[in-house]
């Protein structure tokens, strides 16, 4: 699985992209970025491709 299809928690996505968790959560709260799925524990999971699309739409 590569970064475009792998799902990450907010913290993992922040480390992978260099963006602050707060920025990713802000995008999510504004519905610019929606979770791709949930982990068995209920954590939101995001795909890098969705984050890239959200950042492009916001700029």
JOFENMO-V605905 format. One record per backbone hydrogen bond with DSSP energy under -1.0 kcal/mol. CO is the residue of the C=O (numbers start at 1). NH is the residue of the N-H. If there is no record, write none. Layout:
# JOFENMO-V605905
CO;NH
CO;NH
This chain:
# JOFENMO-V605905
2;5
2;6
3;48
8;46
9;13
10;14
11;15
12;16
13;17
14;18
20;24
21;25
22;26
23;27
24;28
25;29
26;30
27;32
27;33
28;31
37;45
39;42
43;39
45;36
45;37
46;8
47;51
48;52
49;53
50;54
51;55
52;56
53;57
54;58
55;59
